[in-house]
Amino acid sequence: MARLRAECVRIGMRSLSVQRGVARITGLELRESEKIRLRRLVPGAVAKADGEVAIPVSGTGAAVCTTLVDLLGELVPADEAAPLASAAP
């Protein structure tokens, strides 16, 4: 869980929730090429223009965390990460 939190901070995400097999991420602005890569890596994933991303996930707990950390690391490599910002509203 700590690795997932660190990854979220690294790329500047505002929120992440997982319910009923779908991870919903807000604050993840993807370029068009990254949206295409997301759809190729995870069939059924949806990236909206407002920065919301829905990713189907399987498994529970640690398996979902590991899957999301790996996926986010591939979508937004460390050299492309958003500048660190405060998570406070």
Backbone torsions as a table, in degrees:
resi	resn	phi	psi	omega
1	MET	NA	-37.0	-178.9
2	ALA	-64.9	-38.7	178.2
3	ARG	-63.7	-38.2	178.8
4	LEU	-66.3	-43.4	177.7
5	ARG	-61.4	-43.0	179.3
6	ALA	-63.5	-39.7	178.6
7	GLU	-65.3	-40.3	178.0
8	CYS	-62.1	-43.0	178.1
9	VAL	-65.6	-42.1	-178.3
10	ARG	-57.7	-40.7	-176.7
11	ILE	-97.7	0.1	173.4
12	GLY	81.5	25.8	178.1
13	MET	-69.5	148.4	178.2
14	ARG	-92.4	-38.5	179.7
15	SER	-155.7	156.7	178.5
16	LEU	-144.9	129.1	174.9
17	SER	-138.9	148.4	178.4
18	VAL	-125.8	120.5	178.3
19	GLN	-143.8	136.3	174.8
20	ARG	50.1	43.0	174.9
21	GLY	77.7	14.0	178.4
22	VAL	-130.5	126.4	174.3
23	ALA	-92.4	125.2	178.5
24	ARG	-110.1	124.1	-177.3
25	ILE	-118.9	132.8	173.3
26	THR	-118.2	148.0	179.5
27	GLY	88.3	15.0	179.6
28	LEU	-107.6	92.3	179.4
29	GLU	-81.4	115.4	-178.9
30	LEU	-108.5	139.9	171.6
31	ARG	-70.6	164.0	-178.8
32	GLU	-57.6	-40.3	179.5
33	SER	-64.7	-35.2	178.4
34	GLU	-71.5	-33.9	176.3
35	LYS	-64.7	-41.2	178.1
36	ILE	-65.0	-42.8	177.8
37	ARG	-61.6	-41.8	178.0
38	LEU	-59.2	-47.9	-179.4
39	ARG	-64.7	-31.1	177.9
40	ARG	-72.5	-41.8	-178.3
41	LEU	-72.8	-37.1	-176.4
42	VAL	-131.5	91.7	177.6
43	PRO	-57.5	135.2	-178.6
44	GLY	96.0	-8.0	178.2
45	ALA	-73.4	145.6	-178.7
46	VAL	-129.5	129.5	176.0
47	ALA	-117.6	116.4	-179.3
48	LYS	-91.0	161.6	-177.8
49	ALA	-67.1	-23.7	-177.3
50	ASP	-84.9	9.9	177.9
51	GLY	90.0	9.4	177.1
52	GLU	-96.6	135.2	-179.6
53	VAL	-128.3	134.1	175.9
54	ALA	-116.8	124.5	-176.2
55	ILE	-126.3	120.0	175.1
56	PRO	-68.2	133.3	179.2
57	VAL	-130.2	153.1	176.1
58	SER	-124.9	157.4	-178.1
59	GLY	97.2	-173.3	180.0
60	THR	-139.5	161.3	172.2
61	GLY	50.2	-118.6	-174.1
62	ALA	-61.9	-33.7	-179.8
63	ALA	-64.9	-41.3	178.3
64	VAL	-66.5	-43.3	178.5
65	CYS	-58.8	-47.3	-179.5
66	THR	-63.0	-42.9	178.7
67	THR	-60.3	-45.4	-178.7
68	LEU	-68.0	-39.7	177.9
69	VAL	-61.1	-46.5	179.9
70	ASP	-63.2	-43.5	-179.1
71	LEU	-65.0	-46.5	180.0
72	LEU	-64.2	-37.1	177.2
73	GLY	-64.2	-34.1	178.4
74	GLU	-78.8	-37.1	179.7
75	LEU	-69.7	-43.4	-177.2
76	VAL	-125.2	85.1	179.8
77	PRO	-57.5	157.5	-174.9
78	ALA	-56.0	-34.1	-179.3
79	ASP	-76.3	-9.3	179.0
80	GLU	-109.8	3.9	-173.9
81	ALA	-62.0	150.0	176.1
82	ALA	-68.0	151.8	177.2
83	PRO	-62.6	145.8	180.0
84	LEU	-63.4	135.2	178.6
85	ALA	-135.2	163.0	178.9
86	SER	-68.5	139.2	177.4
87	ALA	-83.9	-5.6	-179.8
88	ALA	-69.6	144.1	179.7
89	PRO	-67.1	NA	NA
